[in-house]
Amino acid sequence: PGGFVFYEPGHKQDYQFGKGIDTTSFWVHFHGTGAPSAVADCGISPGPHLRAKNSSAEHFFQLIVKTFYPGGKIFKTRLNGLLLMLLSELGEAKKQAAVLDKIAEAVSFIHLNYYLPIDINMLAKMSNLSRSRFLHVFKEQMGTSPLQYQQRFKMEKAKELLRTTNMKVAMISEQVGFANSSYFCRSFREYY
């Protein structure tokens, strides 16, 4: 599966393929008074292009291509519907990518501040998501809750410090964010 490049009306179309790369390109050109509002209704904001890898969008695109190929039946209503479905899928891909970027920012924040107590409300606010939506998307993408993720990251850091330094356990415990070294030892044993 390839990618999609979406050019809005009036933007220069500029693209190139690497030397020796075998590619097939298809274009869909649409216009009319309803085109700008259809694009906006699908959540695609102004800008020169939108790239997306999306198997559903690819499916709709292939249906559009088949409709135009020789021998295919050309039904204006069907084409309009397929085009709107394609735009909708691309708009959803853009929204999903934006949410994933927000989760990546939260993960990066955890990596930089793993030794500090984590504030879920602050991470959710930083991600422009409600607390419940943030927790849902984080778990969906990372396979665990933010607190469990932080705990795992702390354990990995502690393991690394135990292997690569001569630091005492109490010092490592403090460095990875445990106030109580006994609790750290118990947590470390449970984790490994």
C-alpha positions, 0 to 999 in steps of 0.5 A: 500500500502506498500513500496519498497526497492531497492537493487542494485547488490552487496549490502547486503540485510538486512531487517526485519519485526516487530513482529506480523505484517502480511506482504507479500513480493515480490522480483524481481531480475534482472541482465545483462549488461544493468541493471546498465545503466537502473537503472542510466537512471531512476535517481536512484543513487548508494546506498544500497536502495531506499524506496518509497511509490508510487501507480503507482510504486505499480501498475507496480510491481503488473503487474510484479508479475501477469506475473510470477504467475502460469497461467500468460503469460511470455513475456520477452519484456513486463517484461522488459518494466514493470521493466523499468516503475517501475524503472522510477516511483521509480526514480521519487519518489526519485526526488520528495522526494528531492524537498519536502525536499528542500521545507521543508528546506525553510519552516523551514527557514521561521519559524526561520526567520519569523520576517525578510523580505523574499527573494524569490531568496535566498530561491530558491537558497537555495533550488537549484531551479529556482525562478519560479520552487521554487514558483510553488512547494512551492505553490503546497505543501503549498497551498500558496505563500512563502510570504502569508505563512510567513504572516500567520505564523506571524499572528499566532505568534502574536495571540499566543503572544497576548494570552499568554503575557502582551506585548503591541501591538506595541512590538508584532508588532515589534517582529513579523516583522512589522515596523508599528504597525498601519499596523500590527493592520490592517493586524491582523484584516483582517486576523482574 
